[in-house]
Amino acid sequence: MIDRHLAELYGVETKVLKQAVKRNLERFPEDFMFEMTKEEFEIWRSQIVTSKSDKMGLRYAPFCFTEQGVTMLSCILNSKRAIEVNIRVIRVFIKMREMLVENLSLRLEIESIKKKLSNYDKSIELVFRYLDELLEKHENPEPRKQIGFRINKE
């Protein structure tokens, strides 16, 4: 999530949020938060159609927060609203993770079914091949030799 969106969620100015982060940088390693590079910022800014009032927030590259960074941010913004928002955000991340796990479980189950069907196809093909061989033998039986005693009639 981007700093400006989090500031809006927490009910603080983006400037205040960034100041709080800068005062507590040791709490935000690279896997929690990073600042866009100049190139990334220019590309991102060129893709956004902004009004004059919105441009104030686009003068500086935004901070980008991961799930853990959002959680850490609510720890340094110690207000009632920050706590409430943090709980909601964590629940959203949990729900997203559950959905991903469910999706993965479904994919694995589908792959398992495909493998079973593939094996069944091979087995059914083999059964039909044996049935064809049996039918051929039944249609063209070899002449049978007579069994039993022979009596000579003179």
C-alpha positions as CSV (number, residue, x, y, z in Angstrom):
1,M,0.0,0.0,0.0
2,I,1.2,3.5,-0.7
3,D,1.7,6.2,2.0
4,R,-1.0,8.5,0.8
5,H,-3.6,5.8,0.9
6,L,-2.6,4.7,4.4
7,A,-2.5,8.3,5.6
8,E,-6.1,8.6,4.4
9,L,-7.1,5.4,6.2
10,Y,-5.4,6.5,9.4
11,G,-6.9,10.0,9.2
12,V,-3.5,11.8,9.2
13,E,-1.7,13.9,6.6
14,T,0.8,12.1,4.4
15,K,3.5,14.4,5.7
16,V,2.8,13.3,9.3
17,L,2.8,9.7,8.3
18,K,6.2,10.1,6.5
19,Q,7.7,12.0,9.5
20,A,6.6,9.2,11.8
21,V,8.2,6.6,9.6
22,K,11.5,8.6,9.2
23,R,11.7,8.9,13.0
24,N,11.3,5.1,13.3
25,L,13.3,3.8,10.3
26,E,14.8,0.9,12.2
27,R,11.3,-0.5,12.4
28,F,10.9,-0.6,8.6
29,P,13.4,-2.9,6.9
30,E,13.3,-3.3,3.1
31,D,10.8,-6.1,3.3
32,F,8.4,-3.9,5.3
33,M,8.7,-0.6,3.4
34,F,10.6,1.0,0.5
35,E,10.6,4.3,-1.3
36,M,10.0,4.3,-5.0
37,T,13.1,5.1,-7.1
38,K,13.0,8.3,-9.3
39,E,12.4,6.2,-12.4
40,E,9.5,4.2,-10.7
41,F,8.1,7.5,-9.4
42,E,8.1,9.1,-12.8
43,I,6.5,6.1,-14.5
44,W,3.9,5.9,-11.7
45,R,3.2,9.6,-11.8
46,S,2.8,9.6,-15.6
47,Q,0.1,6.9,-15.3
48,I,-2.0,8.9,-12.9
49,V,-4.3,11.7,-14.1
50,T,-4.3,14.2,-11.3
51,S,-6.1,17.4,-10.4
52,K,-4.1,20.5,-9.1
53,S,-5.1,19.7,-5.5
54,D,-3.8,16.2,-5.8
55,K,-0.4,17.2,-7.2
56,M,0.8,18.2,-3.7
57,G,1.1,14.6,-2.7
58,L,2.9,13.7,-5.9
59,R,6.0,15.9,-5.5
60,Y,7.9,13.3,-3.6
61,A,8.3,9.6,-4.2
62,P,5.8,7.7,-2.0
63,F,6.7,5.1,0.6
64,C,5.3,1.7,-0.3
65,F,4.3,-0.7,2.5
66,T,4.0,-4.4,2.6
67,E,1.6,-6.3,4.9
68,Q,4.2,-6.3,7.7
69,G,4.9,-2.6,7.1
70,V,1.3,-1.6,7.4
71,T,1.1,-3.5,10.7
72,M,4.3,-1.8,12.0
73,L,2.9,1.6,10.9
74,S,-0.1,1.2,13.1
75,C,2.3,0.6,16.0
76,I,4.0,4.0,15.5
77,L,0.8,5.8,14.8
78,N,-0.7,5.2,18.2
79,S,-4.2,6.5,17.9
80,K,-7.5,4.9,18.3
81,R,-8.3,5.1,14.6
82,A,-4.8,3.6,13.7
83,I,-5.6,0.6,15.9
84,E,-9.1,0.2,14.4
85,V,-7.7,0.5,10.9
86,N,-4.9,-1.9,11.6
87,I,-7.3,-4.6,12.8
88,R,-9.3,-4.2,9.6
89,V,-6.3,-4.3,7.4
90,I,-4.9,-7.4,9.1
91,R,-8.3,-9.1,8.7
92,V,-8.2,-8.2,4.9
93,F,-4.7,-9.7,4.6
94,I,-5.8,-12.8,6.4
95,K,-8.8,-13.2,4.1
96,M,-6.6,-12.7,1.0
97,R,-4.2,-15.4,2.3
98,E,-7.0,-17.8,3.0
99,M,-8.4,-17.3,-0.5
100,L,-5.0,-17.9,-2.0
101,V,-4.6,-21.1,0.0
102,E,-8.1,-22.3,-1.0
103,N,-7.3,-21.6,-4.6
104,L,-4.0,-23.6,-4.3
105,S,-5.9,-26.5,-2.7
106,L,-8.4,-26.5,-5.5
107,R,-5.7,-26.5,-8.1
108,L,-3.9,-29.4,-6.4
109,E,-7.1,-31.4,-6.2
110,I,-7.9,-30.8,-9.9
111,E,-4.4,-31.9,-10.8
112,S,-4.9,-35.0,-8.7
113,I,-8.2,-35.8,-10.5
114,K,-6.6,-35.2,-13.9
115,K,-3.8,-37.7,-13.0
116,K,-6.4,-40.3,-11.9
117,L,-8.4,-39.8,-15.1
118,S,-5.3,-40.2,-17.2
119,N,-4.5,-43.4,-15.4
120,Y,-8.1,-44.6,-15.8
121,D,-7.9,-43.8,-19.6
122,K,-4.8,-46.0,-19.9
123,S,-6.5,-48.8,-17.9
124,I,-9.7,-48.6,-20.0
125,E,-7.7,-48.7,-23.2
126,L,-5.8,-51.8,-22.0
127,V,-9.1,-53.5,-21.1
128,F,-10.5,-52.8,-24.5
129,R,-7.4,-54.1,-26.2
130,Y,-7.7,-57.4,-24.2
131,L,-11.4,-57.6,-25.1
132,D,-10.6,-57.2,-28.8
133,E,-8.0,-60.0,-28.6
134,L,-10.6,-62.3,-26.9
135,L,-13.2,-61.5,-29.5
136,E,-10.7,-62.3,-32.3
137,K,-9.9,-65.6,-30.7
138,H,-13.6,-66.4,-30.3
139,E,-14.5,-65.5,-33.9
140,N,-11.6,-67.5,-35.4
141,P,-11.2,-70.5,-33.1
142,E,-8.5,-73.0,-33.7
143,P,-9.8,-76.5,-34.8
144,R,-10.2,-78.7,-31.8
145,K,-8.8,-82.1,-31.6
146,Q,-11.2,-84.8,-30.7
147,I,-10.9,-86.2,-27.3
148,G,-11.8,-89.8,-26.3
149,F,-11.5,-93.4,-27.4
150,R,-11.8,-94.5,-31.0
151,I,-13.3,-97.7,-31.9
152,N,-12.4,-99.3,-35.2
153,K,-15.4,-100.6,-37.1
154,E,-14.5,-103.2,-39.7
